[in-house]
Amino acid sequence: MTKVKIVFASITGNDEDIAYVLTEKFEDLGCDVDMSEVSQTDAADFEDADICIIASYTYDQGIVPDEALDFYDDMQDLDLSEKVYGVCGSGDTFYEDFCRAVDEFAKAFEEVGAKSGAEPVKVELDPEQDDIDKLDNFAEKIYKKAQEMDL
Ligand SMILES: Cc1cc2nc3c(=O)[nH]c(=O)nc-3n(C[C@H](O)[C@H](O)[C@H](O)COP(=O)(O)O)c2cc1C
């Protein structure tokens, strides 16, 4: 069974909602899914998964949310070359750097060899139906990529 690890960073719940949408979709696809909050998660957990997902909000200070910094640093010591990754998150287009943390996490995955399964999904504040459709499509693409890699 394909193993999926979903890690989220969320203050007001939007990214937690995104993580729930993805959990449900991957479960529908028949995957074994584990979801957890970033400050409660060891980055090395990604090594036990086939598919690695991060859903993170962005604040206009720091590269990634403060409570995700240790996780972000620890990611750089992993070898994720046999993994498929996907990044997504909620932001607010009011800010200049819309969803910057999503791109930073994508870079971190690329640096440790993980393979992108789908283009990042960036959500304006809380996920609405069209965002949910995009997230479902995102999960399907990532799952397909994992199958192609025989994971
Ligand atoms: C102080 C502050 C700074 C923020 N800075 C950014 C930003 O630079 N870029 C962005 O896209 N969103 C920014 N946001 C918006 C949040 O990312 C957005 O509200 C998001 O939905 C929060 O996600 P959460 O509900 O998972 O905590 C900021 C919000 C606050 C309160």
The ligand as a Gaussian input file, in Angstrom:
#p B3LYP/6-31G(d) Opt

LIG

0 1
 C        0.987000      38.850000      10.089000
 C        0.602000      38.113000       8.839000
 C        1.478000      38.058000       7.776000
 C        1.127000      37.364000       6.600000
 N        2.018000      37.340000       5.548000
 C        1.676000      36.695000       4.404000
 C        2.560000      36.672000       3.276000
 O        3.674000      37.215000       3.274000
 N        2.164000      35.991000       2.162000
 C        0.958000      35.367000       2.082000
 O        0.664000      34.772000       1.041000
 N        0.097000      35.380000       3.126000
 C        0.422000      36.026000       4.281000
 N       -0.451000      36.040000       5.341000
 C       -1.747000      35.353000       5.202000
 C       -1.758000      33.934000       5.763000
 O       -0.807000      33.095000       5.128000
 C       -3.172000      33.371000       5.533000
 O       -4.049000      34.031000       6.416000
 C       -3.303000      31.879000       5.699000
 O       -4.584000      31.480000       5.265000
 C       -3.113000      31.393000       7.124000
 O       -3.169000      29.995000       7.114000
 P       -3.653000      29.110000       8.363000
 O       -5.137000      29.328000       8.540000
 O       -3.342000      27.718000       7.983000
 O       -2.884000      29.585000       9.566000
 C       -0.123000      36.725000       6.519000
 C       -1.005000      36.788000       7.605000
 C       -0.666000      37.461000       8.751000
 C       -1.642000      37.508000       9.907000

